Amino acid sequence: MDRYTRWAALLEHLAAAERLSVDEAAARLGVSAATVRRDFDSLAKQRKLLRLRGAAVHRAAAPGSLFDGVASQVAPPQGRRIAGQVSALVRPGAVVGLTGGSLLGAIARALGVRFDAVVPAAGGHLAIPAQPASSAPALTVVTNDLGVATDLARRPALKVVATGGVLDAHSHRLTGPLAGLLLHGVSLDTVVVAADAVDPEFGVTAADETDAEAAALLIARARQVVVAAPSADLDRAVFARICGTDRIDVLVTDSGAAPATVERFANRGVRVVTA
């Protein structure tokens, strides 16, 4: 395995695990610990990761990241599995809306890893070839979350569009009627909603009414609606309704979802994917 292949594999593992020890990386790649240390050092110099003693951390998971308040709210293994399934539903070149709560950081990270391929460049660094102005991006992301927008904007193969609106200092999300001015002229292939709660009868809900309004605006512009929620957030509703169950095309949850709950969603025409 050449170093560029190793580097790509290490970054992919880090995007999924957020933190990776030298010994764990060496075992996964079948190389020596010394090789991994050199690789970590090289990638740290290129600002692809943050180097710790005996380990490395994905930059998006580092202290002070705009993802801090988002990705940490769901157990990492559970969130990563759901995010991976969501990413697999998105086709290359699509226009995707991203909004919602606790799973949003994991979903954005999974999409970034999948659609921003790593290739070798001159000088032994990692790079993505600059795209001609006429070429299409690997993925276009429209989001009201500035943490997501900032992280994905570092990936040259992706085009990132922020909705506009009033910035909430706590959540880093843009909300309010100004977002509708941009979205009125936008068409989305898929919108992914990281929901606070999903009930088979009542539909998709958010704890905050301004978050619900932003999500509803994105859904109104989308041909396909994918809702992501841990099994603990199924069969319940919170304050503000985003959309009815009839608007959901795919629900992605974890394997803890009760069979009876899955059946209730399926009976309403929702495709349920468990991670």
C-alpha angles and dihedrals in degrees: 000000000000121000095256091055089047091049092051091048092048092051091048092050090047093050088055100039099029090209125047127181122218092243093048092049092048091052093048094049098036094235135117124277089241090058091051092050091054090047092050090050092050093048092046090055088054090050092242093125142000117253121226131177104285094350148047133231129212108249093236090057095050121113110276094028115142085234092064095095093044115042096039094064094077126054104265099233092048094045093047093052093050091044091051091054091048091050091052090059093060119087123217114269094022127141107234131188117211125195142135141067145299100359097046097094093051092047093049091048092051091050092048093052094046098047102034103070118199118228134173119262136187116295095030094283130129118249145153115230113253108256120233112250090250096052121101120243119249087240136358115214124196113190143159092209113095092196090058092042093051094049096045092045087069088067108082095200090063130074113214126199123186116209098223124227138116115329117233106214093210102046098026088227127138114228141163137066095305089075089063091061091065097036092053088074098041131093119201127199092202137003119203115204118193094207129208090212139353126200122187091226105031098035134215119350141182130206091230124054094216091054089049091052093050092049092048091053091055093045091053089060097046134094093201128034120204117186121196122197137148115248090251088066096053124098091030141087134210132199110296127041118227100181142330125266090253089069094057116096099175131016115198116197139144131276091262091078111120113246090232091055092048089051092052091054092045091051088058092054098262119139107223119207117189123202 
